Amino acid sequence: MDIDLDKLTLRELQQESTRALLTQDGTSVGISKYNKKAHHNSQLWYKAVLQDYIDKYGGLPKEVGPAKDIVLFSEKLGC
């Protein structure tokens, strides 16, 4: 699936990368690879997380894979 991550809003990048990270190794070792890909740039960091997820599962976390059933607290509040 070809997903243009540049078309996602900042909030969508944050929410989708959060879902993806909740299904991965959340230790400093597990997330350090993203720090190397996007040094001091949070939007590139979110996109790197999402690209790894998309490569593994074939779509955005809210749509496919183990993250599709995750409901974020902010969504429960309507944010």
C-alpha positions in Angstrom: 0.0 0.0 0.0 1.4 3.4 -1.0 0.6 5.9 1.7 1.8 9.5 1.5 2.7 10.4 5.0 3.2 14.0 4.0 -0.6 14.4 3.6 -1.2 13.5 7.3 -1.7 16.4 9.7 0.7 16.8 12.6 -2.0 15.5 14.9 -2.6 12.4 12.7 1.1 11.7 12.7 1.2 11.9 16.4 -1.8 9.6 16.9 -0.8 7.0 14.4 2.8 6.9 15.6 1.6 6.4 19.1 -0.5 3.5 18.1 2.5 2.0 16.2 4.8 2.5 19.1 2.4 0.7 21.5 2.9 -2.4 19.5 6.7 -2.2 19.4 9.7 -2.5 21.7 9.3 0.7 23.7 12.7 0.6 25.3 15.4 3.1 24.6 17.1 0.4 22.5 13.9 -0.2 20.5 13.3 3.4 19.7 16.9 4.6 19.2 16.7 3.6 15.5 14.2 6.4 15.0 16.4 8.9 16.7 19.1 8.1 14.2 16.7 8.6 11.2 15.3 11.9 12.4 17.7 13.6 14.7 16.0 16.6 16.4 13.0 16.6 14.0 9.8 15.2 15.5 7.8 15.1 12.3 10.5 13.0 10.6 10.6 10.8 13.7 6.8 10.2 13.5 7.1 9.4 9.8 10.0 7.0 10.4 7.9 5.1 13.0 4.9 5.0 10.7 7.0 3.9 7.7 8.3 0.9 9.7 4.8 0.0 10.7 3.5 0.3 7.1 6.4 -1.8 5.8 5.6 -4.5 8.3 1.7 -4.5 8.2 0.8 -2.8 5.0 -1.2 0.2 6.2 -1.7 2.8 8.9 -2.0 1.6 12.5 -5.6 2.6 12.8 -6.4 0.4 9.8 -4.4 -2.8 10.0 -2.2 -4.9 12.2 -2.0 -5.2 16.0 -2.6 -1.4 16.5 -6.0 -1.2 14.7 -7.9 -1.9 17.9 -6.1 0.6 20.1 -8.2 3.5 21.2 -6.2 6.5 22.4 -7.2 8.3 25.6 -7.4 11.6 23.6 -9.9 10.0 21.3 -12.0 8.9 24.2 -12.1 12.6 25.3 -12.9 13.7 21.8 -9.7 15.5 21.2 
